[in-house]
Amino acid sequence: MTEEMNKLNEIIRLGSELNNIQDLDILLEHILTEARQISNADAGTIYIREGDELLFSHAQNDTKQKELPSGQKLIYRSFKVKINTQSIAGYVAAKNQPLNIPNMYTIPKNLPYSFDPQYDKKSGYKTVSTLTLPLTTNLNEVIGVLQVINCCNRKGNIIPFRGQEEPFVKHFSNIASIVLHRAKLTRAIILRMSRMAELRDPKETGAHVNRVAAYSIEFYERWAHYKKIPKAEVERNRDILRMAAMLHDVGKVAISDLILKKPGKLTPEEYDIMKTHTFIGARLFRDNESEFDKVAYVASLTHHENWNGTGYPGHIDLMTGEALEKDASGKAVGMKGEEIPLFGRVVALADVFDALSCQRVYKPAWKDEDINKEIRSLSGKKFDPDLVDIFFESREFIESIKQKYPDVD
């Protein structure tokens, strides 16, 4: 009885922690981590519902993670599963009921769902026991599926998920579903704000801002790892940074279509007007009523500052745009080096990489070797050299992010 009470108390505590997380993707990671902890699972996956399909959103695997160097992350590809009875995740979503399977390799042939061992062969990991649960709102609407994999006993041996563990995981998933629903609404609001800019500037797509946000988190986490930033601080910052990075160009709503959609090169006068989107966007968050406001302010204002001081808008009065400090040409003196806030430097690199690597109406996507050459040449000029090193370390992982958020034709 004491063990059961301890688990319930732990679930209540975890539910309170989840309530403090605002970003959808970071919340999904936490839900999966905590569900695995409660159920003693070695691995797990989480799916998010998109219409009549499930998007494979996040995956974790302790066994495979231990094979990687410190600070590296597992790379997995995103895919979609139809909500029907043919797959395990699809069955759980379609029927809105959990499945506890002791051994995936001995599923009876007469059941509608089956397991494809090809995934195990590709990864070199054997999936044995699974517990798969629907994530539902308080209106009983399925918004996702949670799957924990390979329950381990105290000796580390794989065992089936026991019947007494299932209610605890189910109770946690119910709490997580409520918080997840709220986070989806928050993400929808942020994407709507981003779409205001997208209506004016076709480059500002939902996929673009999601990629920039995800790249920014990857760069920041690796930077924090090397700087030995406390885990609690990293968790708090990555939650806020991901949302703020999605709104880095929101100030473009105030720029004329004649400039945003001009097919040719901008005149110097037009370019000066374009530059104002940085401080116009920052004005939206100037009240600094929350940590999100502070980070969104920084991301909007400083993502075009350059490491060598040649960027914009520089040292200005936020409300008037007038230079507080002028250079020899009469322009505002740009921020330089570590004077540029870290989150501005991170978003700058993420934004440029995405612009180079994706096709636009005015240009084709650059080849990887050309992107690498360009970013390396801009180290110490446009970009923080430490972040450029991190970019090349994480090159394979950020390619997986790019695949997760493809542009829609």
N, C-alpha and C positions, 0 to 999 in steps of 0.2 A: 504493500500500500504506500509506503514511504517513497519507493522508486516511482510509482505512478504520480504521486503528488509533486515530486521533483520535476518530472517531465512536464506536467501541466503548468507549473510555475515558470519553467523555462520557455514554454510556448507563449505564455502571456508576456514574458519579458521580450521575446523575439518579436512578437506582434507590435509591441510598443516601439521597438527599434525600427521596424519596417515603416511605421507611420512617419518617421523623421526623414525618409528618403523620398525625394520628389521626382527624380528622373526615371523614366520607364525602364531603360536598359540596365541601369545600375540596380534598380529594384529587382529585376528579373534575376540578376546574378546572385543577389542576397537571398532571394526566395529559394533558389536552387541549392545554395550553400547550406542554408539552415535546415531545409528539408532533408538533405543528406546527413547532416549531423544528428538530427532527431532519429533517423531510421538506421544509422550506422551503415550508410551506403557508400560504396567506393566511387560511384559515378552517378551521373544523372543528366537529363535533358529537360528542356522546357520549350513548349510550343505556344505560339500566340495565334489566336483565330483571326483570319482575314477572309471574310465572306464564308464560302463553303470549303475553305482550305485551312490547314494548320501550317504556319510558318515555323520551321525548326529555328529557334531563336538563339538559345544558349546551350552550351554543353560543358560539363566538367568531368574530369577523370583523374583521381589521385594517382593511380598506378602509372598512367602515361605522363602525368605532370612531373613525377619524380625522375623521369628519364631525361628531362630538359635541364639546361643550365639555370642557375639562379636568375630570377628576373624575367625569364622567357615565358611565353604563354602558349597554350595549345592552339593550334590552327585547325579550324573546322569550317566546312562549307555549308552555307545555308541552302535549304531546299524546302519544298512544300509537299504536304500530304493531303489527299482528299479526305473530307469528313464522310467516311462510309465505314462499313464493317469489315473491310478487307485488311486493314492494317491495325495494329494494336492501339496506336494513338488515335487513329480515325474512329475506331470502335468506341473507345472511351468517350470521345467527344460526341459521337452520334447517339449513343445510348445514355450519356450523362451518368455513367456509373464506373466505379473503379475496377481494375483487373489486377489480381495478385497471382503472378505466374512463377511457380517454384523453379522451373527449368525451361528456358526458351527453346531448347533443342528437343524437347519432348512434348510440344504442343500437339494435342490430338488432331488428326487429319479432318475430323468431322466438324471442327469449329470454323467459323467464317474467316477469322483472322489467322495470320501466319507470321513467321519470323524469317527474314532473309539473312543467312549467315555471311553473305558477301561483305557486309559492313565490318564484321569481325575479322575476316580474312585481310581486308585492306588495312585495317588499323593494327592488327596483331594483338587484339584484345578480345577475350571471350566473355560475352554477355550471358549470364546464367539466370539469376533470379531478378525479377522486376516487379515493381509496384507502380502502377500508372493510375493517376487520379485526374478527374476533370476539375478545372478551375472555374467556378461559377459565381455570378453576381447574386445579390440578395433577391433578385427576381428569377433566379434559377436559370439564367442565360449562361451558356458555356462561352468563356472568353479565352480559354487556353487549356493546355494539358501539361501536367507535371509527371515526370517519370524518374523514379530513383532506381538505381541498377546495382546489383551485386551486394546484398546485405552481408556484412562481415562480422564474425564472432570475435571474442577477445583475442583469439589466437591468429586472427587475420584470415581465417578460412571462409570461403563463400558458403552461405546458407540461405534458405528461403526467407522471405520477409514473414515474420511470425504474425499470427492473428492479433496478438495483443499490441503490436506496434502500429498496425493499420489505423486504429481510431485516432492515435496521436498525430500521425501524419495527415490524416483527413481533417482533423480539427485545425491543424496549422494551415493546411491548404485553404480552408474556409476563410481564415483570417487574412491570409495572403491574397486571396481573390478580391476581397473588399479593398485592400490597399492598392492592388494592381489596377482595379477599375478606376480608382481615383487618379493614379499615375497616367493611365491612358487618356483621361480627360485633360490632364495638365499638358501632356504631349500634344494633344489635338489643339489646345489653345495656342501653344507655342508655334505649331506648324501653321495655324491660321495667321498669326502675326507675320511669320516668314512669307506666307503666300501673298500678303499685301505687297511685299517687295517683289515677289515673283510676277505679280500682275504688271508691274512696271518694268522689271528687268528679267527677260527670259532665262538668264543664267542662274537666277536664284531659285532653283527647283528644290522640292522637298528632299530628293535624293542627295542633292549637293549639300544642303545644310546638315543632313544626317551624317554624311561622310566626313565633312569638316569637323563636326562634333566628335565623332568616333576617333578620327585621327588625333585630334587635340588631346583626348583622354589618354590615348596610347603614348604620345610624346610626354605628357605630363607625368604619367605613372613611371615611366622609365627614368625620367629626370629625377623624380622623388626617390626612386630606388637608389640611384647613385648618390644622392645628397643625404640619404638616410633620414628622410622625413618620417615622423611618427605615423604609424598606420592609421590612427584615428583621424589625423589631419588630412591624410591623403584621401580617405574615404569621404570625408566631408567636402573636400575641394572638388573631387571628381564628379560628385553628384551635381554640384552647382555649375561647374565649368561646362559640363556637357550641355546643359540647357542654355547657358549664356552663349556658348559658341554658335548655337543654331541661329542666334539673332544678331550676329556680328554685322550684317549688312542691312539691318532693318531701316536704317536712315535713308536708304535709296527711295523710300516711298515719297520723299520730298523732292526728288530730282526729276526734271522734265523728261518726257518721253523723247523729245527731240534729241536729247543727249544720250539717254540710256539705250535707245534703240537705233542710234545713228550707225549705219553700216560701215562708214569709213572712219578714218582716224579723227580724233577730237582735236579741235583747235586749242591753243594754250588757254584761252578764256573758258572754253567748255570744260577742259580738264580741271581748271580751278573750281568750277561749279561742282563737278563730280566729286572732288575731294571733300566737299562739305558734308557728304553722307556720314562721315566718321563722327563729327561732333553733333550733327543733327540726331543721329541714332543715340549717342551718349546722353543727350538731353532727356530722353525718355526715362532714363534710370538715375537721373541726378539727385533724386530725393534720398537715395541710399537708405531705404526703409528696411532692407534685408540684405543678407550676404549675396543673394542672387543679384540684387540691384547693383551692388559694388562690382561684381565680376562681369556682369553684362555691360556695365559702364566702361570698364577697362577694355573688354573685347571689342566693343563698338569703336571706341575712341582711338585705340593704339594698334590695330591690326595692320595698318599701313606704315607704321614707323619702321625705319631701317636701322640695323645694328650700327652702321657707320654714320648715322645722323642725317641721312639724306631723304628720309621719308616725310610723311605728313600725318596729321595736321600740325604737329609740333607744339610748341608752347604758345597756347592761344587762350583767349577769353572764351569760355564755352558758349556763352549766350550771344556774343557778337561775332565770333570767329576772328576777331582782330588779334594780331601777333602781340604777345607780351614781351617777346624778345626777338629782335630781327637780325638776320644775317646781312652780308654785304649787299645782296640783291634786294633787300627790303622784305624778304619772305620770313615767315616764322621759323625760328631755329628748331630743328627737329630733335626729338628725343634720341639718345644715343646709348648703346651698350646696355648695361643692366639698369640704366635709368628707365628703360622701357619695361613696364611691368611684365612679369613672367607670362601671364595668361595672354597678353597681347602678342608676345614673341611666339608662343605656341600656336595660336590661331593663325598668325601670319604665315607660318610654314605650312600648316594644314590647308589653308585656303589656296595658296599658290600651287601646291602639289596637285590639288584637285582640279584647279583650272587648267594645268598643263596636261593632266592625264585623261581628261574627258573631252569628247567631241562637242563642239559648239557650232552654231549656224555660221559663224565667221571663221572657224578654223577646225582642222582635224585634230584628233587626239595625238599627242606626241608619243614617239617610241620611248620605251623604257630607258634605253641607253642615252637618249637625248635629255630626258628628264633628269637622270642621275648626273649627267655632265653639267646641266644648268644649275641644279641645286648645289652641287659641290663648288661650282664657280662663285656662287653667291654667299658662301660661308664667310663670315666676318665682314661682309658687305651689307647684304640685305638681312641675313639670318644670323642668329646666335650660333656660333661654331659648335657649342656643346649639343644643341638641338639638331644640328645637321648630322653630327656623329650618331645621335640617337635615331634619326631618320633612317640611316643606312643599316643600323642594327635591326630595325623593326620592319625592313622593307617587305619581307615575305608576309608578315602579319597584316600590314596595311593593305596589301593586295587582297587578302581575304575580306577585309572590311569593304573594299571597293566592290567585290562580288556580292556582298550582302545587300548593298544599296545601289542597284543598277539604275541608270537613267531609263525612263519610260518614253518610248517614241510617241 
